């Protein structure tokens, strides 16, 4: 008797995974709009349509949920930015590109960052969290810094250093005669805040 073919069904997300996803979505909206201190666990649970105890169960605390929300922001942001960063790092690993090539790569990096920050419909869900963390940092700031700010500014500094010897990486201050590239550098800093520049 021939064996029947076994069809593997795609794995469905569990109730727990769905609850965590709803809590993170609720956190994105509420923390961004009202701040960490302005949101209660009951408010979060009601918004996510879950039991209030779910926050403690899945994330340990409201702070744990806030950190999960911050990691989600980093993940979504870098999903858009990382391909360009990887492309630039690959170019720099192969050889030192000529000045014109570095300038085009710089524009590509800044364009992708600006589009991600200002051109994405999802931005309004998390921009409040990112801005507040730069004005009044909490422990979650390190998640944003290590996940987004540091790789962005590291790539930016490496690119500028490769393109022009007139830059100092530590200060990001241009000392040469060309004002156009300098303007790009200074305009890029507000995208991720001064927190992205560390000695």
C-alpha positions as CSV (number, residue, x, y, z in Angstrom):
1,X,0.0,0.0,0.0
2,X,1.6,3.3,-1.1
3,X,2.4,5.8,1.6
4,X,0.4,9.0,1.4
5,X,2.4,12.1,1.0
6,X,2.6,14.1,4.2
7,X,1.8,17.8,3.8
8,X,3.6,20.0,6.2
9,X,1.5,23.0,7.2
10,X,3.2,26.3,7.9
11,X,3.6,26.8,11.6
12,X,1.1,29.2,13.0
13,X,2.1,31.7,15.6
14,X,1.1,30.7,19.1
15,X,-1.2,32.7,21.3
16,X,1.8,33.8,23.3
17,X,3.6,35.1,20.3
18,X,0.5,37.0,19.2
19,X,0.1,38.5,22.7
20,X,3.8,39.6,22.7
21,X,3.4,41.1,19.2
22,X,0.3,43.0,20.3
23,X,2.0,44.3,23.4
24,X,5.0,45.6,21.4
25,X,2.6,47.3,18.9
26,X,0.7,48.9,21.8
27,X,4.0,49.9,23.4
28,X,5.2,51.5,20.1
29,X,2.1,53.7,19.9
30,X,1.6,54.5,23.6
31,X,5.2,55.0,24.7
32,X,5.8,57.2,21.6
33,X,2.7,59.3,22.4
34,X,2.8,59.5,26.2
35,X,6.3,58.6,27.3
36,X,7.4,55.7,29.5
37,X,6.1,57.3,32.7
38,X,2.9,58.4,31.1
39,X,1.7,54.9,30.3
40,X,0.4,52.4,32.9
41,X,0.5,48.6,32.5
42,X,-3.3,48.6,32.5
43,X,-3.3,51.1,29.6
44,X,-0.9,48.9,27.7
45,X,-2.8,45.7,28.4
46,X,-6.1,47.2,27.4
47,X,-4.6,48.6,24.2
48,X,-3.1,45.2,23.3
49,X,-6.3,43.4,24.4
50,X,-4.4,41.1,26.8
51,X,-4.4,40.3,30.5
52,X,-2.4,42.8,32.5
53,X,-0.4,40.0,33.9
54,X,0.9,39.2,30.4
55,X,3.4,42.1,30.6
56,X,5.0,40.6,33.7
57,X,4.9,37.1,32.2
58,X,6.4,37.8,28.8
59,X,8.6,40.8,29.5
60,X,9.2,40.8,33.3
61,X,8.0,44.4,33.8
62,X,6.9,47.5,32.0
63,X,10.5,48.4,31.6
64,X,11.2,45.0,30.0
65,X,8.4,45.7,27.5
66,X,9.9,49.2,26.9
67,X,13.2,47.6,26.1
68,X,11.6,45.1,23.8
69,X,9.9,48.0,22.0
70,X,13.2,49.8,21.6
71,X,14.9,46.6,20.2
72,X,12.0,46.3,17.7
73,X,12.6,49.9,16.6
74,X,16.3,49.1,16.1
75,X,15.4,45.9,14.1
76,X,13.0,47.7,11.8
77,X,15.3,50.7,11.3
78,X,18.4,48.6,10.5
79,X,16.4,46.3,8.2
80,X,16.3,49.4,5.9
81,X,19.7,50.9,6.7
82,X,21.9,47.9,7.0
83,X,22.1,47.0,3.3
84,X,23.6,50.4,2.5
85,X,26.0,50.2,5.4
86,X,27.1,46.7,4.4
87,X,27.6,47.9,0.8
88,X,29.8,50.8,2.0
89,X,31.8,48.6,4.4
90,X,32.4,46.1,1.5
91,X,33.6,48.9,-0.8
92,X,36.0,50.2,1.9
93,X,37.3,46.7,2.6
94,X,38.1,46.1,-1.1
95,X,40.0,49.3,-1.6
96,X,40.0,53.0,-0.7
97,X,37.4,54.4,-3.2
98,X,38.2,57.7,-5.0
99,X,36.7,60.9,-3.6
100,X,33.8,61.0,-6.1
101,X,32.8,57.5,-5.3
102,X,32.9,58.2,-1.5
103,X,30.7,61.2,-2.1
104,X,28.1,59.2,-4.0
105,X,28.2,56.5,-1.3
106,X,27.8,59.2,1.4
107,X,24.7,60.6,-0.4
108,X,23.3,57.1,-0.7
109,X,23.7,56.5,3.0
110,X,22.1,59.9,3.9
111,X,19.3,59.4,1.5
112,X,18.4,56.0,2.9
113,X,18.6,57.4,6.5
114,X,16.4,60.4,5.6
115,X,13.8,58.2,3.8
116,X,13.7,55.8,6.7
117,X,13.2,58.6,9.3
118,X,10.9,60.9,7.3
119,X,9.5,58.8,4.4
120,X,8.3,55.7,6.2
121,X,4.6,55.5,7.3
122,X,5.7,53.5,10.3
123,X,7.9,56.4,11.6
124,X,5.2,58.0,13.6
125,X,4.9,54.8,15.6
126,X,8.4,55.1,17.1
127,X,9.8,58.5,16.5
128,X,8.5,59.8,19.8
129,X,10.5,57.1,21.6
130,X,13.7,57.9,19.7
131,X,13.4,61.6,20.3
132,X,12.7,61.2,24.0
133,X,15.6,58.9,24.5
134,X,17.9,61.5,23.1
135,X,16.5,64.3,25.3
136,X,16.1,62.3,28.5
137,X,18.0,59.1,28.1
138,X,17.0,55.9,30.0
139,X,18.7,52.5,30.1
140,X,17.0,51.9,26.7
141,X,19.2,54.6,25.1
142,X,22.1,52.1,24.9
143,X,19.9,49.8,22.8
144,X,19.3,52.6,20.3
145,X,23.0,53.7,20.4
146,X,24.5,50.3,19.9
147,X,21.9,49.2,17.4
148,X,21.5,52.3,15.2
149,X,23.6,55.3,16.1
150,X,26.9,53.7,16.5
151,X,26.9,51.7,13.3
152,X,25.6,54.7,11.3
153,X,28.2,57.1,12.6
154,X,31.0,54.5,12.4
155,X,30.1,54.0,8.7
156,X,29.9,57.7,8.1
157,X,33.2,58.4,9.7
158,X,35.0,55.6,7.9
159,X,33.5,56.9,4.6
160,X,34.5,60.5,5.2
161,X,38.0,59.5,6.3
162,X,38.5,57.4,3.2
163,X,37.3,60.2,0.9
164,X,39.1,63.2,2.4
165,X,42.1,63.5,4.7
166,X,40.8,66.9,5.8
167,X,38.4,65.3,8.3
168,X,39.1,64.3,11.9
169,X,37.1,61.2,12.8
170,X,36.8,62.2,16.5
171,X,35.2,65.5,16.0
172,X,33.6,65.0,12.6
173,X,34.8,68.5,11.7
174,X,35.9,69.2,8.2
175,X,39.1,71.2,7.8
176,X,39.4,71.3,4.1
177,X,38.1,73.8,1.4
178,X,35.1,71.8,0.2
179,X,31.9,73.0,2.1
180,X,29.5,70.6,0.3
181,X,30.6,67.3,1.9
182,X,31.0,69.2,5.3
183,X,27.4,70.2,5.0
184,X,26.3,66.6,4.5
185,X,28.1,65.6,7.6
186,X,26.7,68.3,9.9
187,X,23.2,67.7,8.5
188,X,23.4,64.0,9.2
189,X,24.0,64.4,12.9
190,X,20.4,65.5,13.8
191,X,19.1,62.3,12.2
192,X,20.4,60.2,15.1
193,X,21.3,62.9,17.6
194,X,24.6,64.0,19.1
195,X,24.5,60.8,21.1
196,X,25.8,59.0,18.1
197,X,29.2,60.8,18.4
198,X,31.4,59.4,21.1
199,X,35.1,59.6,21.6
